[in-house]
Every structure is written in C-alpha cells, then in structure tokens.
Amino acid sequence: MKAAVLHEVNQPLVIEDVSVPNPGPREVLIRTAVAGLCHSDLHFMEGLYPHPLPAVLGHESAGVVEKVGSDVNYVKPGDHVVTCLSVFCGTCDNCTTGRTVLCTDTTVKMLPGASNRLSWGRKEKLNQFLNLSSFAEQMLVHENAIVKIKKEMPLDLAALIGCGVITGYGAVVNTAKVTAGETVAVIGCGGVGMAAINGAQIAGAGRIIAIDTNPAKLQLATKLGATDIVDPARGDVVQQVRELTGGGVQHSFEVLGRKETAEQAFAMLAAGGTATIVGMIPFGQKIELHGFDFLRERRIQGSSMGSNHFRVDMPRLVDFYMRGKLHLEDWISAKLKLSEINEGFANMKAGKTLRSVIMFDS
C-alpha cells in the first residue's frame, strides 16, 4: 500500500510503499477511505512531542473493514467504521471503572505485536502512530480502536468525528459537563474549537463566546452556536470576556495548546469556574497561574480526547449530524490526494484551513 512516512522531524512526509500483514486474532484490516489532517500530527512532525521514527502518522479516519482476525466478532467485512486513538483493553483499573480513555494497558498487555504491524523496504520496521497510522491506504488495528457506524453516514464527515469532533464536543459534555444556561468561552476556532462551540450549543449553554483572530472562523463560529465573538487583536482577551459577562465565564476551553492562552483561560473564569485545557501545550512547557484565584474555587483541568466513551459517543454524534444538530459540512476546507498531504499541512500551519481531509478514492 501507499503511505505517508515521517522519517525526520521538520522534514516533509514521504510517500512510500509499505507492507501490512494479515490481521492477528483480535485485529481488523481497514481500507482507509478518509483521513483528516489534525494539528496533533503537526506537533509530532515538528518535534514538539516525541515519537519513534520512521513512522506513519495520522489518527483521524474512517474506512471500510476488509478482513478481521479469528477472534473478532464486533465487526465484519463491509462494515463502515471510525477509528479512535483511545484504544482500550477493557480490564485495567481505569477501563473497569468507566474511564476507558485513560486505559493503562494498551501497550503493555494488549498490543504486544503492534510494533510489527508495518514494514517497508527490506522488511525494515515502521512505527505505528497511536495504534492507528491512518495516512495510509490500509490500517491494521486492534478491534478496540474502532467503532461501527451507520452506512448512511458520509465517510468524509465521519472521519472528523474520530478526533476533532469527539475531542471538542467531549471536552464540553464529558469532561466539563456543561449544563443548560451556563456561560462558555472557547479560545481557538479551529476544528476542535468549532466542535466545542457546537457541543456547547447542543448542551444548552446560555452564552457561548468564540475567541479567535481569524474573522472567517469567527463568522462560522456564530453559525455553529457562538452568541458572542472576541478578537484578541482588539485588546486584552480576559478583559473583553469579563466585560461581556459581567465578571467572567463558568467554563473556558483552551484549544490552541499555548502557554499564554491556557493562562488566559484560567484568568477569565468567574468565581467557581472551571478552565479545561484541550490543546496540546508543547512537551515540557509550564504554565503560570495566580495562586489567589484558587481561593474563589476556580479550577483548571485537562481533557484527553474529550474524556470519550467512543463506542457510545460517536454513534450519538452521527445521530446529531443526521438530525441537523452537528454541522460537519462547514468544517472541510479542502479534499486532497495523499500526494498533496504536505501542502495540506503547510496550509494548516498558515491558518488557511479549518480541516483538510485526504480522500483515498480520489
């Protein structure tokens, strides 16, 4: 199969001929239909987060099952699936207490053969990325890394649910548990930020403030549910939010992965408010907070992939789309071939796109 391989950080992805074996007992071979370009991939491409190389990146994807292993009974050939990097073992302490997104045994006990899933050249090892590696024409994954969806759901839109949508929506609904009438601010209106805004609308938030420097993204945010917009170019972000709300928001969501915006997310809280950090702050970087603010019971927390229970959440998100509550068509800025992947990441870094997707049948 063809796959986009990262050989060195800060170097373009290279399209290579890659080999993939037949599925093991609990593995599923998927014909990749669509793979989204996510900022998380870019973090690893730029070395902001470490990962063994060479590797096939990509983790936001949808496709069709081609083959299944001998012990797989969840899916069959022909089923449509969405992948999720939150693969779970089902037996560790976190899994058995309902926090499968924080599974601790995926590499130690459950996936001992994962390092042998991909190879290239003279059988040289290729590292699989987040147990998925979706920048490839096929994916060989554990059955607990996929969710079956309705065939009526367009696969290009379904792929978005696999990372960007579940991360933003889940941060609002699962991690922060926003309730009807509460005030929300979202810092960053990329794909994940838009999902947080749309999720806040679905949750019934009373006021949703979208914060970004891109006028086009702010305009789209209002379509997805934002009641107010804030442009940091027009002055201090925290002050603008405090003036809009008369003292601060009950929930803020930082989706950019930056030190300064994480600190702003905490500073714009009302007493008793919660800041949820969704973005990937560069590895090793620290943030600074005013200790006094904790005396008014302000909180800051992280969110991993929207605290998802993906086999429950993703079918619900498909239903939201089918019922007109989730506005996925507005998110896709470009549909690309695999050979155009580096151009897609360049446009992402330049802020020209909301979400680009690789279409493997084009």
Disulfide bonds with the S-S distance in Angstrom:
none
